Amino acid sequence: MILEKPSVLVVDDDEKSVATLKRTLRKDFKVYTALSAEEAEEILRFEYIQVLVCDHRMPKETGVSFLIRVKEQWPDVIRVLLSGYSSLEDTIRGVNEAGIYQYIEKPWQPEQLIHTLMNAVELFELQRENRLLSVELKVAPSALEKEVKQKKEQLKKTYDCDEIVRTPDGLLDKVIQRVCQISSFDFPVLIAGESGTGKELFARAIHYNSARSDGPFLAENCGALPDQLLESELFGYKKGAFTGAYMDHVGLLEQVSGGTLFLDEIGEISQSFQVKLLRVLQEGEIRPLGHSKPRKVDVRIVAATNRNLEEEVKAGRFREDLFYRLVGYVVQLPSLHERTEDIPLLANAFLKHLCEQYARPFSGFTDEMMQCLMDYRWPGNIRELQNEIGRSFMMTPQGEPLRAEFCSSRVLRAAPEDMEMELEWVSGVNGSLKEKVAQIEEQIIREALIRLRWNKTKVAEELGLSRVGLRQKMERFSITENLGSGVNSEKVG
């Protein structure tokens, strides 16, 4: 089976914006582009599109109007609205009539955009699977109830603390022991950690190991929505509460009553919205827009942030009373760089999942590639590691172990790609200027040798060296060829 990248259609009348989006997305997606709604419709007629990213401001019609038509003709396509100008009314209309999955404000952040689109692709696949399941079932409600119960049991098993991949007695193992202990207590939890460390995974683990596990679990990214839209999503609204409110909308806090609500990027909400959220935590009640009376809700809040909220409180950007309401217990997730002992287990787990998904035999990694994975600092944490394994998996011939030559250049260099982190890495090299330069030179030579599969003629030519000069440098730095055997451990924790 050929591994296809998920397909995304980008629609924007600004050619520069389209080019920037395509550059950002092309590593992870098969990107189609259109400069008008007409071009986009032509592509939708003939290509398999999973996600559509549309700018709101276009010459002939708004993005919302176009997405309403897309919903009618191609309802399976997940719709994302991208804009720096849309009003609340436009956005609400987009949610209600166009059924947009996510609203992303300009200027967008590459990591957030890619993460959102990956989730959109997952939603597309889930919709397709559910539709097929519905066609296959055609059974009485009792059978459907049994199916739902089985799925819940599977979810509980999937997010059981013992199923989280880690090294016994490692750094993460202690965190998981604490999570298991606090899950059964109905207190709010704050999960802190860098982006990509698995905060939503732990939020789900807390829910499915708690007394609320039979209730719903819903997640909302607080940093992805403007205040007014976030309020309507969480609290709901009454028909006619504002222009564009064409029907009653039940907010997430009511939908998840009896369960757990995961509020990601809680540090991004404004102070005015912090006051409204504080009432939910203090009183256990909400007031949907347009309603005169509050409504009681029974929700456990699990929040997450990559910011230092204590510093935000000191700086006056985050309310102290809300902070103490959120931190019933703080789960601090370590970065992947702090838990390098887990990298082989995680890499094998990701590869095993891909092999099962695409019906390939599990072939492991060469020693050389595993060493590259161990040496890299992983600023994007687990999400970056997962993407790196997927990239190498796509490039590797079936049945062969994943080799270092298919790693991205930043991993081969074992140093970050952006300039600020590059300088930080260089400053961390020990020794005199001569010794620092030597260490950097060694990294460059190693990266070129691995990438070019130890073809010394090509490496020497690329680096402007003679073969004799390259050999001398390899001897000086004790660089020897190590193709390595496959690392084929099936045990993934």
Disulfide bonds with the S-S distance in Angstrom:
none
